[in-house]
Amino acid sequence: MGSGLWTAAAVNLTEWIGLNTGLLLFIFGVVNAVTNQFLIRRFDGRRLIGELLYVMFFSYFVNIFTNLLNNVGVPNLPIVIRAILSCLGVVFFCVAISLYQRANIVMHPNDDTTNILRFMYLKGNSTAAQVIDFVPPIIIIIIAGIAIKAVYSVNVGTVFSFIFNGILIALSDKWIWPALKHNFAS
């Protein structure tokens, strides 16, 4: 029923050029981690290494969980159930993003980009930051879609994610463990 936009971009590139989705997510993460160094306008080795380690494990676990969900039959569930599960997954990862962005210990490079955009460039607006962070994967999906004449992994969950990610992160900041405050460091 769709996936997050960065994952959808990786899936569409997988269909186009044949590289493993996990490998593409890792490549996206590395590029994004390096981009973050430019966005913060200085070199932060600890941040870079943390993001690279995070994305290394994340990209590997995406493949594991994809296989697990396929093996337990989620793709065979009724469409309404899959749509609900997909949207619930978005809600849960937005809550998680809110918590770990506020903790700011180590983050996925894409989530750090959102934080950097939010606090350094957009006066705290998580929704605008999330939309800007979604521009590159949307472009990738469009280009790959034109090349392969199809679009994969874009569905209800992807649209829900695009519309509600920033909003859900902002609401989670207010409602889920509100005493945990952002300690963003540029």
N, C-alpha and C positions, 0 to 999 in steps of 0.2 A: 504494500500500500504506500510505497514511497519511502524515502529516507531523507536525512538531512541533506542540504544542498551540496556540501563538500563531498559527502559520500556519493550522492547522485552523480556529481561531476566525475568522480573516480570510476563509477560503474560505467558511465557512458564512454569514458576514455578506454576502459577495459574492452568494451565491445568494439571500439574503433581500432585501437592499436594492439590489443592483445596482452598488455601487461596485467599482472595480478592487481586486483583492487587494493589489497593491503599495501603492496609496494607503491602504488600511486598515492595512497593516503600518506605514506611515509614521505614521498617526494614532495607532496603539497606541504606537509608539515615542515620539512627542512627549508623550503623556499619561504614559507611564512615566518619561520623563526629568524631567518636572515633579514627578511623585510622588517620585522619588529625592531631589529637593531637600528635600522634607518629611521623608523618612526619615532623612536625614543631619542634620536639624535646623538647617540653615544654608544660605545661598545660596553656591553654588560655580559661578561663571560659566564657568570653564574646563571643568569637568565637563559642565555643561549644553550648552555649544556643541559640545564633542566628541561627546557622545551624539547631539545633533541631526544633526550632519554624518554620523556613522556610520549612523544609521538612514535618512538620506536616500539614501545610496548603497546600503545593504543592501536596502531595499525595491525599489529600481530593479533591482538585480541578481537578486532573486528572480524577477521577471518574465522576465528574460533567460534564466536557467538553466531555468526551467520550460519555456519555449519550446524551448530547446536539447534538453532531455531528451525532450520530446514529439517533436521532429523526428528524433531518432536512433532512435526506436522503443521507448524504455524501457516505455511503457504496454502495448506489445504482447508483451513478454517473458512467459514462463511465470510463473505466480503465485509459485512457490517462489523463482525468481530475483529477482523484484521484491521479495519479502519479505526476502530476504537483503540485497539492495542497500539497502533502506530501513533495516534495522537497522544495516548497516555505515555508512550515512550518519550515523546517530545516534551511533555510536561515534566516528567521525571528528570530528563537530562537538563532542562532549563533550571530546575531547582538545584541540581548538582552544580551547574555552572555558576549560579548565584553564590552558593556556599563557597566554592573553591576560588572564585574570583575575589570574594571578600577576604578569604584567608590568605590569598596571594603567596602561597608557598612555592608551588610549581604548577604551571598550567600548560594545557595544550596550546600550541602557538596561535591557532585561530581564535581561541578564547582570550588569549592575551592581546591579540590584535583588537578585538572588540573593546577590551578594557582600555588599551592605549588610546584608541579613537574616542572612546567615551569620555575619558578624563583629561586627555591632553588637547583634544581638538573639538569636542562637541558638548562641553559644559555639563557632563554627566548624563547625557541622553543615551540610554542603552538601546532604545529602539532604532534610532538613527545609526548608531554604531553597528548594530547587527545588520541592518539593511546594506550599509556600505561594505561590510565584510562579506556579504553574499553576492556582490557584483561579480567578482572573478569566477566563482563556480557557475553562475548563471551564464556567463559568456562561454565557459567551457562546454556546458550542456548544449547551448545553441550551436556552437561550432561542430561539436561531435555529432549532434543530431542531424545537422545538414550533411555531414560527411557520410554517415551510416544510414541516413533516411529513416531514422527511428529515434525515439527517446526512451531510455530505460530508467527505472527506479525513481521516476517522478510521478507522484500520485497525491492522494489526499494528505498523507503525512508530510510530504514535501511542502505542499501549499500551506498546510497548518503551521509547519515550522517557519516558513518565510513570513507569514503574517504575525505569528504570535511569539516567536523566540524572544525578541527584545522586550515585549510586554510582559511575558511570563518571568523573565529574569528580573525585571524591575519590580514586579509584584512579589516575587520570592524574596527580594532584598527587604521588602517591607514586612512580609508576613511570616517568613520562615527564619527563625532564629534572628530576630531583628537587632539583638544586642551585638551580633557579629558585624562590625563595621568595616567598610572598605579601607584597606591600608595600602592603596595603590602607590607604587613607587615607580616614577618614570626612569 
